[in-house]
């Protein structure tokens, strides 16, 4: 592993710990601040929209001005946003911080490009799943610590401790070395990709897979607390199990051909939906949250497969387009989940499982096979 890849990994390790402290409790905190399930779905949908709009400009700039400046900017904005959330005492103020925090998702395109260039002898799929392992290794302890703090001191204190950890992560990312912008003599297009048929089909598949796999997730903390009486500490324990699942599934599925890992990741999330719907007791829910790690595998391998469908000089922009399509799905899924929850909380899991099955059939038929040998 190269020096810069290790630094990115360490920065993600600490960020994963900080973010893991509040990520699984965010819908619960929004509920504490007065938001209904439909409003929570709307807020999380707006978060998805904010994530979506930043990816393409960030990917384009990563190819033209370099990846490191954009990574630095994202980390610094994340620290500022985390402190806004930590100090907020009302729903509107918290949402301001949350929206700012969500825009830092633009880091995905330049970071994926940076990692791809710094991977050395690693495959693209292995490098991207490896940095996900770093992040989620940090996130193993985060939910457990956050659950204990939230149970004893309140959820606002969780955000304050997390914001302090983010400062350490930002200091680490400042140590990475720059990479030269991409140049290609034969490519003189600006903000334009050469969309061939394979790539267009792939974007549709990414949208379907992300939408269906994210649908059962956003309100699961509320469902388990409101419908099954789980405590904040219990939900923190489930978050820890989820992080362990993400690490192990990334290591196992990330070592497969990207197409196979992508499909198996979706199947794992489908089982998550079924187990939450039909399960009774903490052990069932823990098994479900372990399988939820398949969602992060989907996100990592979606980026890995993108690399081999476009030219090297447009790698950052292509990652940006892929993340934008995923962001659109992540905008729509929480809104749909909120509406389903208002009618019947179980519907988000029933429909989630059905739609993931549909997505698997579509992906089996149309997911590009040629990329298997390339990744």
GULOFI-732089 format. One record per residue: y negated, z negated, x of N, C-alpha, C in turn. Coordinates in pm, whole numbers, padded with zeros to 5 digits, always signed. Layout:
<sites>
YZXYZXYZX...
</sites>
This chain:
<sites>
+00120+00000+00085+00000+00000+00000-00125+00000+00088-00220+00088+00056-00342+00098+00136-00433-00023+00113-00527-00041+00206-00622-00154+00197-00700-00148+00066-00753-00030+00032-00837-00020-00087-00757-00039-00215-00635+00011-00216-00550-00009-00334-00521-00158-00353-00501-00228-00242-00477-00372-00249-00599-00446-00302-00719-00406-00257-00841-00471-00306-00862-00447-00455-00838-00324-00499-00847-00296-00642-00747-00384-00719-00627-00395-00664-00526-00479-00727-00567-00625-00737-00626-00679-00629-00669-00819-00630-00785-00841-00726-00877-00744-00732-00987-00755-00828-00934-00755-00971-00833-00672-00996-00773-00668-01129-00690-00792-01157-00631-00850-01054-00553-00973-01071-00642-01084-01127-00760-01104-01065-00850-01209-01112-00914-01172-01245-00946-01045-01263-01002-01004-01392-00900-01023-01504-00774-00991-01474-00669-01011-01574-00655-01156-01614-00671-01247-01517-00664-01389-01551-00779-01428-01643-00901-01382-01609-01016-01417-01691-01009-01355-01829-00975-01226-01835-00970-01159-01965-00853-01210-02049-00743-01239-01982-00628-01292-02055-00655-01424-02121-00754-01499-02069-00787-01628-02128-00843-01616-02269-00911-01504-02298-00971-01493-02432-00919-01375-02514-00850-01280-02453-00817-01155-02522-00739-01178-02651-00638-01263-02646-00554-01284-02763-00620-01373-02868-00727-01441-02829-00797-01530-02922-00923-01467-02981-00955-01346-02937-01079-01284-02982-01086-01269-03134-00981-01219-03200-00987-01211-03347-01000-01348-03412-00938-01451-03352-00950-01587-03407-01093-01639-03392-01157-01610-03278-01293-01657-03257-01389-01585-03351-01367-01456-03373-01448-01382-03471-01431-01443-03610-01310-01484-03642-01285-01550-03770-01359-01683-03777-01358-01760-03668-01431-01887-03664-01580-01867-03682-01632-01755-03633-01774-01726-03644-01812-01669-03781-01711-01653-03870-01740-01616-04008-01697-01477-04050-01624-01404-03967-01584-01267-04001-01454-01267-04082-01448-01184-04185-01326-01164-04263-01235-01066-04190-01107-01053-04233-01019-00955-04167-01075-00814-04166-01135-00770-04277-01193-00636-04282-01310-00623-04186-01393-00728-04179-01506-00726-04086-01456-00728-03942-01353-00809-03914-01296-00811-03779-01245-00673-03741-01175-00607-03835-01128-00471-03809-01243-00377-03781-01353-00392-03856-01470-00308-03833-01533-00333-03698-01543-00461-03659-01601-00494-03528-01514-00438-03416-01383-00456-03428-01293-00405-03324-01292-00252-03324-01313-00191-03441-01327-00046-03445-01452-00001-03373-01563-00076-03390-01686-00045-03317-01667-00061-03167-01587-00161-03130-01553-00179-02988-01482-00055-02936-01387-00004-03015-01318+00118-02975-01412+00236-02962-01512+00244-03052-01610+00353-03045-01693+00342-02918-01735+00220-02884-01813+00200-02761-01731+00236-02637-01603+00204-02641-01515+00241-02530-01501+00392-02519-01497+00457-02636-01469+00600-02640-01582+00683-02580-01708+00650-02615-01819+00739-02581-01850+00741-02432-01807+00641-02358-01845+00633-02218-01750+00704-02123-01629+00739-02169-01527+00785-02076-01557+00922-02015-01596+01019-02097-01617+01154-02044-01734+01158-01945-01852+01100-01977-01959+01097-01875-01916+01027-01748-01841+00917-01760-01797+00845-01641-01700+00929-01559-01608+00997-01625-01514+01082-01553-01583+01196-01482-01680+01256-01549-01757+01365-01489-01834+01316-01367-01902+01203-01381-01980+01148-01269-01890+01105-01153-01770+01058-01187-01676+01019-01081-01643+01138-00991-01631+01258-01049-01602+01378-00971-01723+01424-00891-01843+01391-00936-01964+01446-00875-02035+01349-00781-02047+01222-00819-02123+01127-00737-02035+01023-00668-01907+01023-00701-01816+00927-00638-01770+00821-00736-01656+00761-00707-01593+00666-00799-01641+00523-00779-01665+00485-00652-01699+00346-00624-01824+00298-00697-01935+00373-00700-02054+00323-00770-02028+00291-00917-01947+00374-00983-01918+00350-01123-01828+00228-01141-01735+00208-01048-01651+00088-01054-01735-00037-01034-01826-00033-00937-01915-00147-00915-01997-00178-01041-02054-00073-01100-02138-00091-01219-02059-00155-01332-01937-00109-01352-01854-00163-01459-01827-00311-01439-01790-00349-01319-01759-00489-01292-01883-00578-01315-01998-00532-01269-02120-00612-01283-02160-00625-01431-02154-00515-01505-02183-00521-01648-02084-00614-01721-01960-00612-01677-01860-00698-01738-01892-00845-01720-01941-00882-01603-01980-01021-01578-02096-01060-01670-02197-00973-01678-02313-01001-01763-02269-01016-01910-02187-00924-01957-02142-00927-02096-02059-01053-02125-01976-01091-02029-01893-01211-02048-01979-01335-02065-02088-01344-01989-02176-01460-02002-02253-01458-02134-02286-01339-02184-02350-01331-02316-02255-01384-02423-02128-01341-02418-02030-01392-02514-02010-01542-02500-02008-01589-02377-01984-01730-02351-02095-01819-02405-02217-01770-02403-02331-01851-02445-02370-01827-02590-02309-01728-02657-02346-01695-02795-02304-01808-02890-02390-01836-02987-02361-01940-03086-02354-01885-03228-02364-01753-03243-02356-01691-03375-02279-01561-03365-02232-01510-03479-02155-01386-03479-02235-01267-03427-02361-01245-03472-02436-01130-03419-02455-01134-03268-02487-01251-03214-02508-01262-03070-02378-01236-02994-02268-01288-03047-02139-01265-02982-02102-01117-02984-02127-01051-03096-02094-00909-03108-02176-00826-03009-02301-00864-02984-02382-00794-02882-02311-00799-02747-02267-00919-02708-02195-00932-02581-02064-00856-02581-01993-00861-02694-01865-00792-02704-01882-00641-02693-01985-00588-02757-02009-00444-02750-02044-00401-02608-02128-00481-02540-02161-00450-02401-02036-00456-02314-01954-00557-02338-01829-00571-02262-01738-00451-02283-01733-00401-02406-01643-00289-02436-01687-00161-02366-01818-00145-02342-01863-00022-02274-01813-00015-02131-01776-00129-02073-01728-00127-01935-01591-00061-01923-01532-00025-02037-01405+00050-02033-01422+00185-01964-01547+00230-01945-01567+00356-01873-01510+00351-01733-01478+00230-01684-01422+00218-01550-01285+00285-01538-01217+00305-01651-01080+00356-01643-01073+00492-01575-01164+00583-01611-01158+00717-01552-01184+00715-01402-01298+00657-01354-01318+00653-01209-01214+00569-01137-01166+00461-01200-01067+00378-01133-00934+00452-01120-00892+00522-01225-00769+00601-01216-00783+00709-01108-00900+00771-01102-00922+00871-00997-00918+00808-00860-00982+00691-00846-00986+00621-00717-00845+00583-00673-00768+00527-00765-00631+00485-00733-00545+00606-00698-00561+00714-00773-00484+00836-00745-00511+00886-00604-00638+00883-00562-00674+00929-00428-00632+00831-00319-00625+00702-00352-00594+00599-00252-00446+00559-00252-00362+00632-00326-00224+00587-00348-00134+00604-00228-00175+00685-00129-00088+00708-00013+00036+00785-00051+00154+00729-00019+00281+00797-00046+00336+00765-00185+00268+00681-00260+00315+00647-00394+00293+00765-00489+00379+00777-00589+00356+00876-00694+00238+00830-00779+00180+00924-00854+00068+00887-00941+00111+00785-01045+00227+00809-01107+00276+00717-01208+00301+00579-01153+00362+00571-01034+00389+00442-00972+00259+00370-00934+00162+00443-00879+00036+00380-00839-00039+00322-00959-00044+00398-01070-00119+00351-01186-00047+00236-01257+00084+00241-01263+00154+00127-01322+00149+00006-01230+00139+00029-01097+00132-00082-01003+00003-00162-01021-00110-00093-01036-00235-00169-01056-00234-00239-01192-00163-00181-01288-00147-00250-01415-00066-00378-01396+00031-00374-01306+00110-00494-01275+00020-00602-01217-00072-00566-01126-00165-00663-01070-00245-00730-01181-00306-00647-01266-00388-00701-01375-00307-00796-01461-00188-00754-01500-00111-00833-01595-00039-00951-01531-00022-00949-01399+00025-01069-01331-00080-01179-01343-00208-01142-01324-00315-01238-01347-00321-01283-01491-00293-01190-01581-00301-01221-01724-00188-01309-01774-00086-01333-01692+00023-01422-01734-00028-01564-01754-00106-01613-01658-00157-01750-01667-00274-01761-01763-00351-01652-01778-00473-01658-01858-00453-01708-02000-00364-01648-02080-00348-01694-02218-00302-01839-02229-00215-01881-02137-00166-02018-02141-00280-02116-02115-00361-02087-02012-00475-02173-01981-00578-02167-02094-00604-02046-02142-00700-02032-02251-00656-02104-02377-00527-02100-02408-00477-02170-02525-00495-02320-02516-00470-02375-02397-00486-02519-02379-00632-02560-02387-00721-02481-02324-00864-02511-02331-00914-02496-02474-00874-02388-02541-00918-02364-02677-00871-02471-02774-00749-02520-02756-00695-02623-02844-00768-02755-02827-00809-02785-02704-00869-02915-02675-01022-02915-02678-01082-02806-02629-01228-02803-02613-01297-02699-02700-01221-02613-02762-01280-02508-02845-01280-02374-02774-01279-02267-02852-01268-02133-02795-01391-02091-02716-01508-02144-02748-01626-02105-02672-01614-02145-02525-01551-02259-02499-01533-02302-02360-01440-02207-02284-01349-02144-02356-01260-02047-02292-01342-01933-02232-01439-01884-02308-01523-01774-02260-01606-01816-02139-01650-01939-02133-01732-01984-02022-01652-01992-01892-01531-02044-01901-01445-02048-01782-01410-01906-01738-01380-01820-01833-01344-01682-01802-01458-01610-01731-01581-01629-01779-01696-01563-01717-01713-01604-01572-01681-01728-01540-01687-01774-01402-01583-01704-01314-01463-01682-01368-01358-01614-01292-01397-01469-01267-01466-01406-01362-01508-01267-01345-01599-01248-01224-01677-01349-01191-01765-01339-01074-01683-01317-00948-01573-01391-00934-01485-01375-00818-01426-01235-00812-01386-01182-00927-01331-01047-00932-01435-00944-00888-01558-00961-00934-01665-00866-00898-01692-00868-00748-01689-00986-00687-01711-00995-00543-01600-00923-00467-01479-00923-00519-01368-00854-00454-01384-00703-00461-01423-00651-00577-01434-00505-00591-01546-00449-00505-01644-00530-00471-01754-00483-00386-01708-00449-00244-01585-00489-00208-01534-00466-00073-01463-00331-00057-01439-00259-00165-01366-00132-00151-01454-00027-00082-01388+00066-00012-01460+00171+00060-01486+00290-00031-01591+00368-00001-01622+00484-00084-01521+00596-00063-01512+00684-00162-01436+00808-00150-01531+00924-00174-01512+01034-00104-01602+01149-00125-01583+01208-00263-01692+01259-00325-01677+01328-00453-01589+01450-00439-01527+01491-00550-01440+01608-00549-01524+01736-00542-01486+01828-00455-01550+01959-00447-01441+02066-00447-01469+02175-00509-01372+02284-00512-01449+02415-00515-01431+02495-00416-01513+02615-00402-01498+02711-00519-01381+02713-00576-01357+02811-00683-01401+02761-00819-01440+02637-00827-01477+02579-00956-01626+02557-00959-01697+02628-01046-01841+02613-01058-01882+02571-01199-01786+02531-01280-01818+02480-01411-01873+02340-01399-01955+02301-01494-02012+02167-01491-01929+02076-01579-01980+02043-01698-01908+01951-01785-01811+02029-01872-01710+02088-01810-01618+02173-01883-01481+02169-01817-01380+02156-01898-01242+02161-01850-01178+02291-01892-01083+02336-01813-01005+02453-01853-00891+02404-01943-00915+02413-02074-00820+02361-02170-00708+02463-02193-00596+02445-02127-00484+02532-02159-00404+02470-02274-00310+02542-02325-00237+02501-02444-00162+02370-02421-00101+02355-02305-00027+02232-02277-00116+02109-02285-00236+02121-02228-00327+02007-02224-00378+01971-02363-00410+02072-02444-00457+02046-02580-00349+01977-02663-00226+02025-02652-00116+01961-02723-00099+01818-02676-00112+01799-02546-00096+01665-02489-00200+01568-02544-00325+01612-02559-00429+01525-02612-00397+01481-02755-00343+01571-02835-00304+01536-02972-00193+01431-02969-00097+01447-02879+00012+01351-02868-00038+01214-02824-00134+01212-02731-00192+01086-02686-00260+01015-02802-00334+01089-02883-00403+01029-02998-00303+00966-03095-00198+01040-03128-00099+00989-03223-00029+00866-03167+00012+00871-03041+00084+00759-02980-00003+00634-02973-00131+00650-02934-00219+00535-02921-00253+00475-03057-00284+00561-03154-00318+00513-03288-00204+00433-03349-00085+00487-03345+00028+00420-03410+00071+00295-03334+00060+00296-03202+00102+00181-03123+00001+00067-03126-00128+00101-03149-00231-00003-03153-00245-00066-03291-00206+00006-03395-00222-00041-03532-00166-00181-03557-00044-00216-03509+00010-00350-03540-00053-00463-03458-00142-00433-03364-00184-00535-03268-00308-00616-03303-00420-00555-03348-00549-00625-03347-00554-00755-03425-00482-00766-03536-00491-00884-03621-00366-00971-03615-00284-00951-03512-00160-01029-03503-00186-01178-03482-00288-01213-03404-00321-01355-03385-00360-01419-03517-00442-01350-03596-00481-01401-03728-00360-01414-03820-00274-01313-03817-00155-01314-03901-00066-01434-03868-00042-01456-03741+00048-01565-03702-00012-01701-03729-00144-01714-03715-00208-01842-03745-00222-01864-03896-00270-01763-03967-00300-01779-04110-00175-01778-04196-00078-01692-04162+00040-01675-04247+00159-01759-04203+00164-01794-04073+00281-01868-04023+00245-01999-03954+00118-02034-03953+00077-02167-03908+00083-02192-03758+00083-02087-03676+00087-02109-03532-00048-02164-03483-00044-02250-03384-00165-02308-03327-00224-02215-03222-00347-02246-03180-00411-02171-03072-00326-02177-02946-00269-02294-02918-00185-02309-02799-00059-02224-02809+00002-02218-02927+00119-02132-02948+00086-01986-02922-00030-01942-02972-00071-01803-02953-00098-01775-02806-00152-01874-02735-00169-01860-02591-00036-01843-02520+00064-01917-02564+00198-01903-02505+00254-01763-02530+00231-01711-02649+00276-01575-02679+00202-01473-02593+00073-01497-02569-00002-01408-02481+00053-01408-02340+00096-01525-02292+00158-01532-02160+00287-01451-02157+00369-01464-02261+00493-01386-02270+00462-01237-02271+00357-01199-02344+00318-01058-02349+00282-01007-02211+00211-01087-02133+00173-01045-01998+00294-01030-01908+00390-01121-01922+00514-01108-01845+00585-00979-01884+00589-00950-02014+00650-00826-02060+00581-00703-02005+00447-00708-01999+00372-00595-01945+00408-00571-01799+00414-00679-01721+00447-00667-01579+00586-00607-01562+00685-00664-01631+00823-00620-01611+00846-00479-01665+00788-00450-01782+00807-00316-01838+00734-00210-01756+00618-00247-01699+00551-00153-01609+00634-00124-01486+00695-00229-01430+00777-00210-01310+00900-00125-01341+00962-00150-01456+01085-00078-01491+01054+00063-01540+00970+00073-01642+00941+00203-01701+00852+00288-01612+00768+00223-01531+00684+00298-01438+00763+00367-01329+00885+00321-01305+00971+00384-01206+01049+00503-01261+01044+00522-01391+01111+00637-01453+01019+00758-01450+01074+00873-01488+00987+00988-01511+00886+00951-01618+00762+00997-01599+00653+00954-01686+00683+00982-01834+00744+01095-01862+00774+01130-02001+00868+01028-02064+00971+00988-01990+01068+00892-02042+01005+00756-02063+00926+00710-01966+00859+00581-01980+00762+00580-02097+00694+00692-02118+00598+00704-02228+00668+00687-02363+00783+00748-02378+00859+00739-02503+00918+00599-02523+00973+00542-02418+01032+00409-02429+00927+00303-02457+00806+00322-02403+00697+00229-02430+00663+00226-02579+00661+00343-02642+00635+00349-02786+00746+00280-02866+00869+00302-02824+00982+00239-02894+00972+00086-02886+00928+00035-02770+00914-00110-02754+00810-00166-02850+00697-00096-02867+00595-00144-02960+00644-00136-03105+00724-00035-03136+00784-00028-03269+00870-00150-03298+00947-00194-03199+01028-00314-03216+00941-00439-03229+00827-00442-03159+00731-00551-03175+00690-00564-03322+00653-00452-03384+00609-00456-03523+00719-00508-03615+00841-00464-03592+00953-00507-03677+00981-00656-03660+00977-00704-03536+01006-00846-03510+00898-00938-03565+00772-00898-03557+00666-00981-03615+00680-00984-03767+00714-00872-03825+00729-00862-03971+00849-00943-04020+00963-00930-03954+01086-00991-04002+01120-01123-03934+01056-01152-03822+01093-01269-03745+01053-01400-03811+01126-01505-03775+01096-01641-03823+01106-01737-03705+00993-01789-03663+00996-01886-03555+00940-01830-03425+00904-01922-03337+00835-01888-03213+00920-01801-03122+01052-01822-03120+01139-01743-03033+01138-01595-03073+01139-01568-03203+01130-01430-03250+00998-01367-03210+00889-01441-03229+00758-01388-03197+00742-01366-03047+00804-01454-02968+00799-01437-02822+00870-01309-02781+00984-01281-02842+01055-01156-02813+00969-01036-02848+00899-01046-02960+00812-00937-03002+00699-00915-02902+00636-01024-02859+00523-01011-02767+00567-00962-02630+00689-00993-02590+00741-00937-02465+00746-00785-02474+00794-00734-02587+00805-00589-02606+00670-00521-02621+00568-00599-02658+00434-00542-02673+00382-00485-02541+00442-00527-02430+00406-00471-02300+00422-00320-02293+00504-00265-02382+00521-00121-02386+00391-00046-02410+00294-00111-02478+00168-00044-02506+00091-00015-02377+00089-00110-02286+00019-00088-02159+00089+00019-02076+00220+00028-02087+00293+00134-02018+00249+00271-02072+00234+00279-02205+00188+00403-02266+00053+00444-02208-00041+00348-02199-00175+00381-02151-00172+00427-02006-00093+00359-01922-00086+00397-01780-00023+00534-01762+00087+00559-01831+00158+00685-01812+00090+00801-01883+00007+00773-01982-00076+00879-02039-00169+00936-01933-00230+00848-01855-00318+00893-01746-00238+00964-01638-00120+00911-01606-00040+00970-01499-00001+01115-01531+00033+01142-01656+00073+01278-01694-00046+01373-01699-00165+01319-01727-00286+01401-01730-00309+01469-01596-00282+01399-01488-00313+01448-01354-00250+01584-01326-00135+01612-01383-00063+01734-01351-00083+01845-01454-00181+01824-01542-00213+01927-01640-00349+01990-01614-00420+01941-01511-00554+01993-01481-00567+02013-01330-00677+02075-01289-00703+02097-01146-00751+01969-01079-00724+01959-00950-00762+01842-00871-00911+01814-00880-00994+01918-00877-01139+01899-00874-01193+01842-01005-01115+01847-01112-01160+01795-01241-01077+01675-01286-01018+01606-01190-00931+01494-01221-01005+01384-01296-01125+01346-01248-01200+01239-01313-01239+01275-01454-01287+01397-01474-01327+01442-01607-01206+01445-01701-01093+01491-01650-00971+01496-01734-00927+01356-01774-00932+01261-01680-00901+01123-01715-00998+01073-01822-01126+01113-01809-01225+01072-01907-01194+01126-02045-01154+01252-02054-01118+01311-02183-00997+01240-02243-00897+01214-02159-00777+01145-02207-00812+01006-02260-00894+00931-02186-00933+00798-02231-01020+00804-02356-01100+00909-02370-01182+00924-02491-01094+00944-02614-00992+01027-02600-00899+01048-02710-00829+00916-02746-00788+00841-02645-00728+00710-02670-00829+00617-02736-00955+00623-02691-01059+00538-02749-01084+00569-02896-01076+00697-02933-01091+00734-03074-00982+00669-03157-00860+00673-03106-00748+00609-03176-00769+00459-03186-00820+00398-03078-00844+00253-03077-00963+00214-03163-01048+00307-03196-01157+00282-03291-01103+00281-03434-01015+00375-03466-00966+00389-03602-00858+00286-03638-00773+00252-03542-00659+00164-03571-00701+00026-03623-00798-00045-03560-00835-00176-03613-00898-00170-03752-00974-00064-03779-01034-00049-03912-00925-00033-04018-00826+00049-03987-00713+00067-04078-00634-00064-04092-00614-00135-03980-00542-00262-03984-00615-00364-04070-00749-00370-04061-00826-00463-04142-00811-00436-04291-00814-00308-04328-00798-00272-04469-00658-00306-04520-00557-00277-04439-00420-00311-04478-00400-00461-04489-00461-00536-04397-00447-00683-04397-00506-00742-04525-00621-00688-04569-00685-00738-04690-00594-00721-04811-00517-00612-04814-00426-00587-04926-00299-00671-04915-00238-00666-04797-00115-00742-04772-00095-00748-04622-00104-00868-04561-00096-00878-04415+00027-00811-04354+00139-00811-04426+00261-00754-04371+00255-00602-04359+00162-00540-04433+00156-00395-04434+00124-00335-04297+00050-00409-04214+00017-00352-04082+00141-00336-03995+00242-00418-04020+00366-00408-03941+00462-00307-04004+00467-00303-04134+00553-00205-04201+00507-00064-04166+00378-00039-04189+00325+00095-04159+00324+00122-04009+00301+00018-03930+00305+00037-03785+00440+00088-03738+00547+00025-03785+00682+00066-03745+00713+00208-03793+00674+00239-03917+00701+00373-03971+00627+00479-03891+00500+00456-03864+00420+00556-03795+00458+00571-03648+00503+00463-03585+00552+00476-03447+00678+00561-03444+00765+00545-03544+00882+00631-03553+00843+00777-03566+00740+00805-03648+00690+00941-03661+00635+00992-03528+00560+00907-03458+00504+00947-03329+00613+00981-03228+00720+00903-03227+00830+00929-03134+00893+01066-03161+00911+01099-03288+00969+01229-03321+00879+01343-03275+00748+01329-03298+00653+01432-03256+00650+01445-03105+00650+01331-03035+00646+01335-02889+00774+01391-02829+00887+01358-02887+01013+01415-02839+01014+01566-02847+00948+01617-02951+00948+01762-02971+00846+01833-02883+00726+01774-02865+00617+01850-02805+00566+01797-02671+00607+01679-02628+00555+01625-02503+00597+01715-02387+00502+01758-02302+00535+01850-02193+00648+01798-02105+00745+01882-02082+00862+01844-02001+00840+01877-01854+00761+01974-01825+00741+02017-01687+00685+01905-01599+00608+01815-01657+00547+01709-01578+00650+01609-01525+00772+01607-01583+00874+01516-01533+00898+01535-01382+00908+01656-01339+00940+01683-01200+00820+01665-01110+00701+01668-01170+00580+01662-01089+00538+01521-01057+00574+01425-01143+00522+01288-01127+00620+01204-01046
</sites>
